[in-house]
Every structure is written in structure tokens, then in C-alpha cells.
Amino acid sequence: MVDNPTIPLLGKTQDELKELARSLGMPAFTGGQMAQWLYQKHVTDIDEMTNLSKQNRERLREAGYGIGCQAPIDAQYSVDGTIKYLFPVGAGKEFVETVFIPDGERATLCVSCQVGCKMNCLFCHTGKQGFHGQLSPADILTQIYALPEREQLTNIVFMGQGEPMDNLDAVLRATEVLTAQWGYAWSPKRITVSTVGIRGKLKRFIEESQCHLAVSLHAPSHEQRASLMPAEKAMGIEEVVALLRNYDFSHQRRLSFEYIVFSGLNDSHEHARQLLQLLNGLDCRINLIRFHQTPGVPLPATSEASIQSFCDYLTRNGIFTTIRASRGQDIYAACGLLSTARKAQQQH
């Protein structure tokens, strides 16, 4: 998705940077220096890499390389402290959203991995945009790299626009940079990756990454989930759960299920009983999410009493369940709204 003439250094591993240095006639250790400038010092221009000789910096530029980060071009500020940023992608014809959510001593960043989304979940505004391209590792990391509040971050969640498992190579590369000692050196426990469940990709993610996993569930049965999420037809929730049972989520890694609650559709005690049966024996938690009306989505929000009753029922019966606090409701809160608005402005 990068149309700009510079080749991004952002997103390259230390070994790749060393190989790049060798290919341009530099000592291999120059690649390690570049990794430090990128991932520890967050430079925005090659000339800021002051322990590289002027000649070597010129070699990088002549070969078409640049840092590869772009600053956000818009921001919406909520009264509760939530900030939604809009980042340009490529030549600036497409946009993705990133949401900064401060909460006491925690500060979470919700990161996007695609322009639009192929999954077309009924309740999600991003799916209404259609799919317009994959984000590169540089596009993903820019959302962290160029964030004004970067130093405040305690957690990152891949729950923004797009399906992470549908862009798995780029997501794995971004999480490698975030967790490697030569990169950001974060613990994988600070990162959660969300998915609807993609056959082949989910297994690979579990085996190649130690980051937390969140599965978008939203309904306890195949038929009902398929009516909300077309991806259910490709990899059903029972198949997803059967795969998850092969792995240990009881220690370092956390497994959670995301469940948007709709009035009369999935919020009864019968639905809760089906959930308990589906997830029986899994070491997991459930995060209940309030639904807030978005344009073009004909689904009813449940009441506070219903969501609390649903939560209490699951907790009493052995599954740790929380209700996610609603944030940023006075701005373009739902995924896809701000980028959709910006594209509409461009067309007029």
C-alpha cells in the first residue's frame, strides 16, 4: 500500500538492516545502528542517524530508502480522553484509523491492519467500506511510531480496521519488531491480536506468536453467528474452539472472546447457556461489548440491565466475564467512521 518513492526502513528486522547495509557497501554493524535509530530513538529522517557517516546516509537515500513513517493528518478528541487518529496510506488516497485510549495507569492503542475489510460483519462499519488493500509492516508500525502519545502506551490491540489473520505476514512482522530485543523490546503480554478465525492462519498465529489472542465470537451457534459474520461459513466457531483446545492458554498467554450484545438476538440466558457449553473446559474470558448504533447497521442495542444480567450469569457459572467500558462516544467512535468521512470529503 506504499506508493511513495522511498522504500521504508521501518518494519525491517535487524538482520534485514544488516543485509541491506552489506548490499550497499557498508559494514554489517551499520544495520544494528539503524535498528537502534528506528526502534529506540524513533528518528524521522535518515540524516538524524548521526553515527552513520554522511556517505552512508547518502547511499541509503540514493538507493531509495527513507524512514517510512507518516504523521496523522486528523484527530478527533473525546471528552473522556480517547483520541482517534487518521493516518494516510501510500499516496494519501486511502486512510486508516488508530484509537488511543487512556485509562488510569493504562494506555491502550487500537491499531488497524488493512484498508477496509473483507469480512463484512453485519455490525461493523469498516466492512461496509469494502476491501482496499493490505497494510505493510511500515503502515502498521507508523500508527505507533508517529503517535504523539507513543511513550505513554502500555498495551496494543490489533482490533482496528481489518482482519489481522487476513494480513498475517505483516502483523507477525509488526509484532516481531514490537517484541524483539533489537526492536521495542515489549513483552508479548502487552499485545493482543483479534480475529474472526481464518483456517490455516489462526493455527499459524498461535504457533508463531506469544501475543494474547482475542476471538470475535458474538453468537454461540453456527446459524446465528453466520447471520452476523459471513466468515463463519468459511471457519465455523466450533472448528475455531476445537483448534484452540489443542493449545495451553493457562499461563503466559491469554485467550479471550469478544461478544457484542444485541437486544433480543444474543442476550438471553439461553444464549449464555449455549456459550457455556461451547467454551466448556477452555481457559478463557469473555469481554462483553455494548453496541452503539452506527449508520447502515439495523441491529438493536441491548439494555444495561440485560448486559449486566448476561455478565452475571456467565460469571456465576464459571467463565470470567467483563463488560468493556464504552469510550469515545462523542467522536467518530466506531471503526471506519472517520476514514469514511474523509474519503467522502475527497469525492466532493
Phi, psi and chi 1 to 4 in degrees:
 res  aa     phi    psi   chi1   chi2   chi3   chi4
   1 MET       -    6.3  -71.2  -56.3  -60.9      -
   2 VAL   -98.9  111.7  176.1      -      -      -
   3 ASP   -96.2   -9.0  -62.4  -38.5      -      -
   4 ASN   -72.3  147.1  143.1   -9.5      -      -
   5 PRO   -65.5  -22.3   19.7  -30.0      -      -
   6 THR   -79.0  144.2   59.5      -      -      -
   7 ILE   -90.9  124.4  -53.4  165.5      -      -
   8 PRO   -71.9  133.6   24.2  -32.0      -      -
   9 LEU   -78.2  -31.3  -65.3  172.9      -      -
  10 LEU   -59.1  130.5 -174.2   61.5      -      -
  11 GLY   100.6  -12.7      -      -      -      -
  12 LYS   -81.1  145.2  -68.8 -171.1  178.8  -63.4
  13 THR   -78.1  168.0   66.4      -      -      -
  14 GLN   -61.5  -40.5 -178.5  171.4 -104.8      -
  15 ASP   -63.5  -40.1  -75.3  -14.7      -      -
  16 GLU   -65.5  -37.5  -71.9  172.3  -23.4      -
  17 LEU   -67.6  -37.0  -68.9  167.7      -      -
  18 LYS   -65.7  -41.7  -72.2 -179.8  176.9  179.3
  19 GLU   -65.3  -39.0 -178.7   55.8   37.9      -
  20 LEU   -60.7  -45.2  170.5   62.2      -      -
  21 ALA   -58.5  -47.1      -      -      -      -
  22 ARG   -60.3  -41.6  -79.0 -168.0  -70.6  -97.2
  23 SER   -65.3  -22.8   73.4      -      -      -
  24 LEU  -100.6   11.0  -64.7  177.5      -      -
  25 GLY    81.3   20.4      -      -      -      -
  26 MET  -101.4  159.6  -52.0  177.1 -163.4      -
  27 PRO   -63.3  147.0  -16.0   26.7      -      -
  28 ALA   -59.6  -34.4      -      -      -      -
  29 PHE   -62.7  -18.2   69.1   79.2      -      -
  30 THR   -60.3  -32.3  -52.9      -      -      -
  31 GLY   -62.9  -40.1      -      -      -      -
  32 GLY   -63.7  -37.6      -      -      -      -
  33 GLN   -64.6  -41.1  -67.4  173.3  -37.1      -
  34 MET   -61.9  -41.2  -75.6 -169.1  -84.7      -
  35 ALA   -59.7  -40.7      -      -      -      -
  36 GLN   -64.5  -43.7  -73.6 -175.6  -37.0      -
  37 TRP   -63.0  -37.1  -74.4  111.6      -      -
  38 LEU   -73.6  -56.9  -73.7  167.8      -      -
  39 TYR   -96.9  -12.3  -56.3  127.2      -      -
  40 GLN  -112.3  -32.8  -64.6  171.0   27.5      -
  41 LYS  -108.1  -13.7  -61.0 -179.2 -178.9  179.2
  42 HIS    55.3   50.7  -64.1   92.3      -      -
  43 VAL   -69.3  156.1  -63.3      -      -      -
  44 THR  -112.6   -2.6   57.0      -      -      -
  45 ASP  -148.0  143.4 -170.4  -82.3      -      -
  46 ILE   -57.5  -32.8  -73.2  174.1      -      -
  47 ASP   -64.9  -16.3  -81.3  -23.4      -      -
  48 GLU   -77.7  -10.3  -64.2  175.3   59.5      -
  49 MET   -81.4   74.8  -62.2 -178.9  173.8      -
  50 THR   -73.5  -14.8   51.1      -      -      -
  51 ASN   -91.2    4.2   60.8   -5.9      -      -
  52 LEU   -92.3  138.4  -86.2   64.5      -      -
  53 SER   -63.3  157.0   69.5      -      -      -
  54 LYS   -58.4  -36.9 -175.4  175.5 -179.0  180.0
  55 GLN   -63.7  -42.4 -178.9 -175.2   33.0      -
  56 ASN   -69.7  -36.5  -76.1  -20.1      -      -
  57 ARG   -64.7  -37.5  -77.0  177.1  -86.0  159.6
  58 GLU   -66.8  -37.1 -167.8   58.6   37.2      -
  59 ARG   -60.7  -42.5  -75.5  175.3  177.6  170.4
  60 LEU   -61.3  -46.4  -76.4  168.3      -      -
  61 ARG   -64.2  -43.5  -84.7 -167.3  -63.4  -89.2
  62 GLU   -64.2  -29.2  -72.9  176.9   -6.1      -
  63 ALA   -82.0    0.1      -      -      -      -
  64 GLY    93.5   13.4      -      -      -      -
  65 TYR   -92.0  146.4  -72.5   92.3      -      -
  66 GLY  -144.1  175.3      -      -      -      -
  67 ILE   -62.9  -46.7  -60.3  -57.8      -      -
  68 GLY    95.6   13.6      -      -      -      -
  69 CYS  -103.6  150.8   68.6      -      -      -
  70 GLN  -129.2  136.2  -61.3 -166.6   63.4      -
  71 ALA   -74.2  153.2      -      -      -      -
  72 PRO   -64.0  148.7   20.7  -30.0      -      -
  73 ILE  -106.4   -6.3   58.7  168.8      -      -
  74 ASP  -157.5  156.6 -165.0    4.9      -      -
  75 ALA  -150.4  142.3      -      -      -      -
  76 GLN  -117.6  129.4  -60.7  -75.5  -28.6      -
  77 TYR  -110.8  126.2  -64.1   84.9      -      -
  78 SER   -92.9  154.8  170.0      -      -      -
  79 VAL   -64.4  -21.2  -65.8      -      -      -
  80 ASP   -89.9    6.9   65.0   18.7      -      -
  81 GLY    97.1  -12.8      -      -      -      -
  82 THR   -66.4  138.8  -60.1      -      -      -
  83 ILE  -127.7  128.0  -52.0  171.2      -      -
  84 LYS  -105.3  120.8  173.6  170.4  -86.7 -164.8
  85 TYR  -102.7  148.3  -72.3  103.5      -      -
  86 LEU  -114.2  121.7 -169.0   69.6      -      -
  87 PHE  -108.4  136.4  -77.4   89.9      -      -
  88 PRO   -76.1  150.3   30.4  -34.3      -      -
  89 VAL  -121.0  135.3  176.3      -      -      -
  90 GLY    61.4 -126.1      -      -      -      -
  91 ALA   -82.3    9.6      -      -      -      -
  92 GLY    88.4   12.2      -      -      -      -
  93 LYS   -87.4  -17.4  -64.3  179.0 -178.6  178.6
  94 GLU  -123.1  162.6  -58.8  -72.9   -6.0      -
  95 PHE  -142.5  150.0  -52.1   94.0      -      -
  96 VAL  -132.3  158.1  -66.0      -      -      -
  97 GLU  -109.5  147.0  -58.1  166.5    4.4      -
  98 THR  -136.5  134.5  -53.6      -      -      -
  99 VAL  -119.7  123.5 -175.6      -      -      -
 100 PHE   -97.1  124.1  174.0   71.9      -      -
 101 ILE  -126.0   96.2  -51.3  168.5      -      -
 102 PRO   -80.1  142.1   29.1  -31.1      -      -
 103 ASP  -153.8   89.1 -175.3   13.7      -      -
 104 GLY    64.7 -124.2      -      -      -      -
 105 GLU   -82.4   -8.1  -65.0 -178.0   -5.3      -
 106 ARG   -97.8  148.4  -70.0  171.3   60.0   90.3
 107 ALA  -143.0  112.8      -      -      -      -
 108 THR  -107.0  141.7  -60.3      -      -      -
 109 LEU  -116.1  127.0 -170.1   68.7      -      -
 110 CYS   -98.4  114.5 -172.4      -      -      -
 111 VAL  -107.1  143.5  173.5      -      -      -
 112 SER   -95.0  155.8  -65.1      -      -      -
 113 CYS  -130.2   -5.5   61.5      -      -      -
 114 GLN  -143.5  158.7  -65.5 -179.3  -45.6      -
 115 VAL   -90.8  109.3 -179.0      -      -      -
 116 GLY    75.5 -160.9      -      -      -      -
 117 CYS  -162.8  144.7 -174.5      -      -      -
 118 LYS   -85.5  -16.4  -59.7  175.6 -173.3  176.1
 119 MET   -72.8  -31.4  -59.5  -59.0  111.8      -
 120 ASN    52.8   44.8 -162.2   23.7      -      -
 121 CYS   -61.4  139.8  -62.8      -      -      -
 122 LEU   -58.0  -34.6 -178.0   60.1      -      -
 123 PHE   -90.7   -3.0   46.3   81.0      -      -
 124 CYS  -107.2  126.7  178.6      -      -      -
 125 HIS   -71.3  -30.6 -166.1   79.0      -      -
 126 THR   -59.5  -40.1  -60.6      -      -      -
 127 GLY   -60.9  -26.6      -      -      -      -
 128 LYS   -70.5  -19.0  -51.5  -63.8 -178.5  -76.1
 129 GLN   -74.4  -21.5  -65.5  179.9  -12.1      -
 130 GLY    81.4 -177.6      -      -      -      -
 131 PHE  -106.5  130.3  175.3   71.4      -      -
 132 HIS  -124.1    1.7  -61.7  -76.7      -      -
 133 GLY   145.4  160.0      -      -      -      -
 134 GLN   -85.5  144.9  -54.7  -76.2   18.0      -
 135 LEU   -83.9  140.0  -64.4 -169.8      -      -
 136 SER   -76.5  166.8   68.6      -      -      -
 137 PRO   -54.3  -38.3  -29.3   37.0      -      -
 138 ALA   -64.1  -40.7      -      -      -      -
 139 ASP   -62.5  -39.4  -66.6  -34.2      -      -
 140 ILE   -69.3  -48.5  -66.0  171.7      -      -
 141 LEU   -69.3  -27.7  -71.2  166.9      -      -
 142 THR   -55.4  -34.5  -97.1      -      -      -
 143 GLN   -64.3  -22.1  -61.9  168.5   68.6      -
 144 ILE   -96.9  -47.9  -57.0  154.5      -      -
 145 TYR   -57.5  -43.8 -160.8   92.6      -      -
 146 ALA   -97.5    9.4      -      -      -      -
 147 LEU   -73.5  126.9 -173.3   80.4      -      -
 148 PRO   -58.3  -31.8  -26.2   35.4      -      -
 149 GLU   -95.5   20.1  -64.0   81.2    9.7      -
 150 ARG   -50.8  -42.9 -177.3 -173.2   62.7 -123.9
 151 GLU   -71.1  -13.2  -62.0  -55.1  -39.5      -
 152 GLN   -87.2  -13.3  -59.5  174.9   39.1      -
 153 LEU   -63.7  136.1  -67.1  178.0      -      -
 154 THR  -115.2  -23.4   60.9      -      -      -
 155 ASN  -146.4  149.8  -60.2   85.7      -      -
 156 ILE  -128.4  134.9  -70.2  173.6      -      -
 157 VAL  -124.0  130.3  -66.6      -      -      -
 158 PHE   -87.8   77.7  -76.1   77.3      -      -
 159 MET  -134.4   18.8  -65.8 -177.8 -176.8      -
 160 GLY   -85.6 -141.7      -      -      -      -
 161 GLN   -73.5  135.4  -66.5  174.2  -88.1      -
 162 GLY    99.0  164.2      -      -      -      -
 163 GLU  -102.9  111.2  163.2   55.0   49.5      -
 164 PRO   -55.0  -38.9  -29.0   37.2      -      -
 165 MET   -71.7  -16.0  -58.4  -63.7  159.4      -
 166 ASP   -83.7   -7.5 -166.5   43.6      -      -
 167 ASN  -134.4   48.1 -169.2   15.3      -      -
 168 LEU   -65.1  -41.2 -175.5   56.3      -      -
 169 ASP   -57.9  -45.0  -73.0  -20.0      -      -
 170 ALA   -68.4  -38.6      -      -      -      -
 171 VAL   -65.8  -44.3  168.3      -      -      -
 172 LEU   -63.4  -38.7  -73.8  173.9      -      -
 173 ARG   -64.3  -43.5  170.3   57.0   60.6   86.2
 174 ALA   -62.0  -43.3      -      -      -      -
 175 THR   -70.1  -29.5   57.4      -      -      -
 176 GLU   -63.5  -46.1  179.5 -176.3    2.9      -
 177 VAL   -60.8  -39.8  169.8      -      -      -
 178 LEU   -69.5  -28.6  -69.9  168.4      -      -
 179 THR  -107.3  -16.5   57.7      -      -      -
 180 ALA   -70.0  150.4      -      -      -      -
 181 GLN   -63.4  -33.3  -73.8  -56.1  -53.5      -
 182 TRP   -79.3   -7.9   48.1 -100.8      -      -
 183 GLY  -103.0 -127.2      -      -      -      -
 184 TYR   -80.5  -18.4  -78.2   65.0      -      -
 185 ALA    60.4   33.6      -      -      -      -
 186 TRP   -78.6  152.9  -83.4   33.4      -      -
 187 SER   -72.2  140.3  165.2      -      -      -
 188 PRO   -59.0  -20.1  -21.5   31.6      -      -
 189 LYS   -69.5   -9.3  -68.5 -172.7  -70.8 -175.2
 190 ARG   -91.4   -0.1  -64.0  172.3   65.0  178.7
 191 ILE  -125.7  132.8  -57.2  168.4      -      -
 192 THR  -123.8  133.1  -60.5      -      -      -
 193 VAL  -115.1  128.7  178.1      -      -      -
 194 SER  -100.6  151.5  175.4      -      -      -
 195 THR  -155.5  153.0 -177.7      -      -      -
 196 VAL   -83.8  -16.7  -60.3      -      -      -
 197 GLY   104.1  106.4      -      -      -      -
 198 ILE  -121.3  121.6  -55.0  -69.3      -      -
 199 ARG   -57.4  133.7 -174.7  177.9  -72.5  112.1
 200 GLY    86.5  -45.9      -      -      -      -
 201 LYS   -76.1  -38.1  -57.7  -67.1 -176.2   67.7
 202 LEU   -63.1  -45.7  176.6   56.2      -      -
 203 LYS   -60.3  -44.5 -177.5  176.5 -170.9  -68.5
 204 ARG   -62.1  -42.7 -176.2 -178.7  158.1 -156.9
 205 PHE   -60.6  -47.3  171.4   79.4      -      -
 206 ILE   -58.7  -38.4  -64.9  170.7      -      -
 207 GLU   -84.4  -21.3  -65.2  179.6   -7.6      -
 208 GLU  -105.6   -9.1  -65.0 -174.6   20.1      -
 209 SER  -130.8  150.3  172.2      -      -      -
 210 GLN  -106.3    8.0  -70.0  -58.6  -50.2      -
 211 CYS   -69.7  156.3  -63.2      -      -      -
 212 HIS   -61.6  154.4  -65.1  -40.8      -      -
 213 LEU  -121.8  132.6  175.7   65.2      -      -
 214 ALA  -123.4  126.2      -      -      -      -
 215 VAL  -104.5  127.1  175.9      -      -      -
 216 SER   -75.5  110.6  -64.6      -      -      -
 217 LEU  -103.1  -71.4  178.5   53.8      -      -
 218 HIS    70.0  -12.9  -48.5  -51.3      -      -
 219 ALA  -161.9  144.6      -      -      -      -
 220 PRO   -87.6  -10.4   30.2  -33.9      -      -
 221 SER  -120.1  155.9   69.6      -      -      -
 222 HIS   -58.7  -48.1  169.8   74.7      -      -
 223 GLU   -62.3  -46.0  -66.8   76.0   16.4      -
 224 GLN   -71.6  -40.1 -171.0  173.2   36.1      -
 225 ARG   -64.6  -37.7 -168.5  168.3 -175.5 -100.8
 226 ALA   -63.4  -31.5      -      -      -      -
 227 SER   -71.9  -22.8   71.1      -      -      -
 228 LEU   -98.3  -31.0  -64.7  171.1      -      -
 229 MET  -135.8  102.7  -54.4  168.9   65.7      -
 230 PRO   -56.3  -25.1  -27.4   35.6      -      -
 231 ALA   -63.4  -19.7      -      -      -      -
 232 GLU   -59.5  -31.0  168.7   70.2   14.4      -
 233 LYS   -71.1  -25.4  -61.6  167.4 -173.0  174.7
 234 ALA   -86.9  -40.5      -      -      -      -
 235 MET  -142.7  103.2 -173.5  178.8 -171.1      -
 236 GLY   -71.2  157.4      -      -      -      -
 237 ILE   -62.6  -32.3 -168.5   58.1      -      -
 238 GLU   -66.8  -36.3  -68.7 -175.2    0.6      -
 239 GLU   -67.7  -40.5 -177.9 -177.8   -9.2      -
 240 VAL   -59.0  -49.6  170.5      -      -      -
 241 VAL   -64.5  -40.0  170.5      -      -      -
 242 ALA   -60.5  -39.7      -      -      -      -
 243 LEU   -65.1  -44.0  173.6   64.6      -      -
 244 LEU   -62.8  -29.4  -63.8  173.9      -      -
 245 ARG   -65.8  -14.7  -68.1 -170.3 -171.2  -78.9
 246 ASN   -82.7   -3.4  -64.9  -37.9      -      -
 247 TYR  -125.8  155.7  -60.5   92.0      -      -
 248 ASP   -95.1  114.8 -177.7    5.2      -      -
 249 PHE  -111.6   22.6  -68.1   95.2      -      -
 250 SER   -92.4   -8.2   61.3      -      -      -
 251 HIS  -117.4 -102.4  -64.7  100.7      -      -
 252 GLN   -68.9  -40.2  -64.1  -69.6  -35.8      -
 253 ARG   -93.8  141.8  167.3 -178.6  -84.7 -178.3
 254 ARG  -107.5  138.2 -176.3  175.6   65.5 -119.1
 255 LEU  -111.7  125.5  171.3   63.3      -      -
 256 SER  -132.8  158.4   59.2      -      -      -
 257 PHE  -120.6  128.6  -69.9   88.7      -      -
 258 GLU   -92.4  135.0  -51.6  -64.8  -54.5      -
 259 TYR  -141.7  100.8 -166.1   95.4      -      -
 260 ILE   -76.4  131.7  -58.6  176.1      -      -
 261 VAL  -101.9  123.3 -172.0      -      -      -
 262 PHE  -115.1  140.9  -56.5  104.1      -      -
 263 SER   -64.6  124.3  178.7      -      -      -
 264 GLY    76.1   -8.4      -      -      -      -
 265 LEU  -100.4  -41.5  -65.6  179.7      -      -
 266 ASN  -148.7   23.5   64.9   -6.6      -      -
 267 ASP  -115.0   14.8   63.0  -15.5      -      -
 268 SER   -89.9  166.7   71.2      -      -      -
 269 HIS   -66.0  -26.6  -77.7 -172.4      -      -
 270 GLU   -66.0  -40.9  177.3   55.0   33.4      -
 271 HIS   -63.0  -39.8  -67.5  113.1      -      -
 272 ALA   -63.6  -40.4      -      -      -      -
 273 ARG   -63.2  -39.8  -79.5 -169.2  -72.1  -88.2
 274 GLN   -64.9  -37.0  -68.2  175.0   28.6      -
 275 LEU   -62.6  -45.5  -91.6 -179.8      -      -
 276 LEU   -59.7  -40.2  -68.3  165.0      -      -
 277 GLN   -67.4  -43.3 -176.8  176.6    1.5      -
 278 LEU   -62.2  -42.2  174.6   69.2      -      -
 279 LEU   -98.7    7.5  -55.5  179.3      -      -
 280 ASN   -52.9  125.3 -178.5   42.2      -      -
 281 GLY    90.1  -13.1      -      -      -      -
 282 LEU   -80.2  137.5  -92.7 -176.7      -      -
 283 ASP   -83.8   97.3 -166.1  -37.9      -      -
 284 CYS  -152.6  174.8   64.9      -      -      -
 285 ARG  -134.0  162.5   63.0  179.4   62.5 -171.3
 286 ILE  -119.7  132.2  -64.1  176.2      -      -
 287 ASN  -107.8  113.1  -65.7  -39.6      -      -
 288 LEU   -85.0  139.2  -58.3  179.9      -      -
 289 ILE  -125.5  127.5  -56.0  168.3      -      -
 290 ARG   -69.1  139.6  -63.0  172.6  176.9   87.2
 291 PHE   -94.4  130.5  179.2   67.6      -      -
 292 HIS  -115.6  132.3  -61.9  -82.3      -      -
 293 GLN   -55.1  135.1  -67.5  -60.9  145.5      -
 294 THR  -128.7  154.3   56.8      -      -      -
 295 PRO   -57.3  134.0  -23.6   33.2      -      -
 296 GLY    78.2   10.2      -      -      -      -
 297 VAL  -115.5  103.9  179.3      -      -      -
 298 PRO   -87.8   57.0   33.9  -34.4      -      -
 299 LEU  -121.7  140.8  -68.2  169.3      -      -
 300 PRO   -89.6  135.6   30.2  -31.1      -      -
 301 ALA   -74.8  145.2      -      -      -      -
 302 THR   -82.6  166.9 -164.2      -      -      -
 303 SER   -83.7  162.1   66.7      -      -      -
 304 GLU   -61.7  -38.0  -75.6  -60.1  -51.3      -
 305 ALA   -64.3  -40.0      -      -      -      -
 306 SER   -68.8  -43.6  -68.5      -      -      -
 307 ILE   -67.7  -35.5 -163.5  171.1      -      -
 308 GLN   -68.6  -40.7 -171.3   62.4   59.8      -
 309 SER   -63.4  -40.8  175.0      -      -      -
 310 PHE   -62.5  -44.9 -163.8   80.3      -      -
 311 CYS   -61.7  -46.7  178.7      -      -      -
 312 ASP   -63.0  -39.1  -66.9  -16.5      -      -
 313 TYR   -62.4  -47.1 -174.8   94.7      -      -
 314 LEU   -64.3  -41.6  -68.8  169.1      -      -
 315 THR   -64.4  -44.5  -60.3      -      -      -
 316 ARG   -60.3  -28.8  -76.2 -163.9  -51.3  -89.2
 317 ASN  -101.8   18.6  -73.8  -81.5      -      -
 318 GLY   104.6    0.5      -      -      -      -
 319 ILE  -110.5  121.8  -66.8 -172.9      -      -
 320 PHE   -62.1  120.0  179.3   68.2      -      -
 321 THR  -132.2  135.4  -54.5      -      -      -
 322 THR  -126.4  160.4   59.2      -      -      -
 323 ILE  -109.7  118.9  -58.2  173.1      -      -
 324 ARG   -69.4  133.5 -176.6 -177.5  -62.5  169.6
 325 ALA   -66.9  136.4      -      -      -      -
 326 SER   -76.5  132.6  -63.7      -      -      -
 327 ARG  -130.9  148.4  -59.6  -65.4  -59.4  -94.7
 328 GLY    67.4   30.3      -      -      -      -
 329 GLN   -72.5  -13.5  -68.2  -52.8  -53.5      -
 330 ASP   -92.4    2.1   54.9  -34.1      -      -
 331 ILE  -121.3 -171.6   57.2  176.2      -      -
 332 TYR   -71.3   80.3  -73.9  111.7      -      -
 333 ALA   -76.5  -44.3      -      -      -      -
 334 ALA   -70.9  146.0      -      -      -      -
 335 CYS   -55.5  130.0  -73.9      -      -      -
 336 GLY    99.8  -17.0      -      -      -      -
 337 LEU   -69.9  -43.9  -70.0 -178.8      -      -
 338 LEU   -69.7  -43.0 -176.9   55.0      -      -
 339 SER   -67.3  -35.3   55.1      -      -      -
 340 THR   -63.4  -43.0  -62.7      -      -      -
 341 ALA   -62.0  -40.7      -      -      -      -
 342 ARG   -67.3  -41.2  176.1   53.6   66.8  105.8
 343 LYS   -64.5  -36.1  -72.5 -156.2   74.4  171.6
 344 ALA   -65.2  -36.8      -      -      -      -
 345 GLN   -63.8  -39.5  -72.8  175.4    9.7      -
 346 GLN   -63.7  -32.1  -77.6 -172.4  -31.0      -
 347 GLN   -82.4   -6.2  -66.4  166.5    0.1      -
 348 HIS  -115.9      -  -71.6   87.2      -      -
